[in-house]
Amino acid sequence: MSKSAASAAPALPGSERVRAEFPVVKLRVAGRPLVYLDNAATTHMPDAVAAAMDECRRRYCGPVHRGLYPLAEEATRRYEDARARIARFLNARSKDEIVFTRSTTESINLVACGWARARVGPGDTLWVTRLEHHSNFLPWQRVCAQSGARLGIIEIDDQGILQWESCPELFGPKSRLIALTYVSNVLGTISPVRELVARAAERGIPVLVDAAQAAGHLKTDVQALGCDFLALSAHKMYGPTGIGALYAKSERLAEMEPLLLGGGMVERVGETGSTWADPPLRFEAGSPNLAAAVGFAAAAEFVEGTGLDRIAAHLEALTRSALGCLAEAGDVVIYGPRNAPRAGIISFNFRQVHPHDLAQVAGEIGVALRAGHHCCAPLMSRLGVAGTARASFGVYNRAQDVEALMAALARARKDFH
Amino acid sequence: MASRSVYSEMLLDHYRHPRHYGTLDRADVVRRGRNPRCGDEIEIAVRFDGDRIGGAAFRGRGCAISIASASMMTEAVAGKTTAEVIGLLAELSAQLAGIAGRQTGPAPAWFAALAQIREHSARHRCVLLSWEALAGAIKRDGR
């Protein structure tokens, strides 16, 4: 293969070539290499994303949608190009169906306050699932408290599988919205979004998908999924912190009120009333996070360049390996299904060691694990625990990292037994 | 990044062999401390002897730090006045918060073992859970 052809072929997840793009994997803790297994919390940015953001700073940083000189026009063009890139990443029909927000959390709050609040009242039901992160639970809880609507919860079985098909009222005449996670940030399970959306659509029930853990790990095609709303964050898919997006069908965006009011989102300002700009700018008050939008687009480029199928297969292999080792250990409780697919996330507990102690000890020898309730109190309550330890894989993890995880468990076992 | 383990030998010893674990005869107050974020639950029982701590015991479940801290506390407060106990809690809190306090001589080994968790802010509540429960018991008893 010629040199140019070799470098044009995408780098495989877990390979040294991919790892070389992430300076974090070269960090050391107490003389050992950092083994980062907390990707569900946040992922790291490859050099290409940082370079794109730095190029913004060097070459075209300027006011977006606010200036008439060439630099401002270039900044605006790059911002809108970033929007278009995210639209392509999600296979939205139009880039105007993409609203840049601060995060998945902000995206969901925008839908709750700007769309759902005006549409529900006593007798109505908003549905969430037992798996939801607080960011896709609390906004709906508040809408219900304010409106008199009921918050319905789609339960899970002991394996963590959503029992949506045996929830008789879910598609009933009083259901106004279903909000569900695509990938559980605790169990790593993948919700049957497409099937659920199709059933909901038959009854005219809109669906919001929390894709925070899915984007960058699985294909997130909003047209194939058919959902009305989808929320995601850049920093969970190798992009920068501080930016996310809300996808919504244009007819939904047309119905939505903005959360924040201010510069850039208004058509006409009068003394007694004002009118809003069209979506998506209606929902982007204030100066946008230009560098982060550019970084977000570069992250989408990185993910698609590496190949979502390859990433998904890589995460699945690592997860299967880790599940096997954890199951063999004998003193580890694994939460969620043994046999259903997982998107790179495993929650577990030692029978005798508190998850915080496990995570602390693991951290001291360079293995970054998460411990706690993972902002999923309703799920923890169902699992009967206050918290779990969690390992979550990313594109730069490799087989040795599973060994490091098991070594951390061995160390904790020794220290605390 | 921190290079010293949170889990000193002393801390691990108190975790593996907690002192005064269980109920307390003729307890005057029993008070529970709970950290909903991690599920640590410590119940403190205390017996007063005038204005002094006549005895303290604890039970509950939690991480190694919360258990060890409770164990160290039950040893450290025995015989101390309630004012001294409140003062100890204030000093421990200040140490964890990184606020320099008055140093009157070398700190006891148990205090140093807990204070060195200062670098790990996520575990401060684990250290203070039992102490705050004891302080609550003292105040509730009107001392």
Interface residues (C-beta under 8 A of the other chain):
Chain A: V29 A30 V353 H354 P355 H356 D357 Q360 V361 E364 A371 G372 H373 V385 A386 G387 D415 F416
Chain B: M1 A2 S3 S5 V6 Y7 L12 Y15 R16 P36 R37 C38 G39 D40 G62 C63 A64 I65 H120 A122 R123 C126
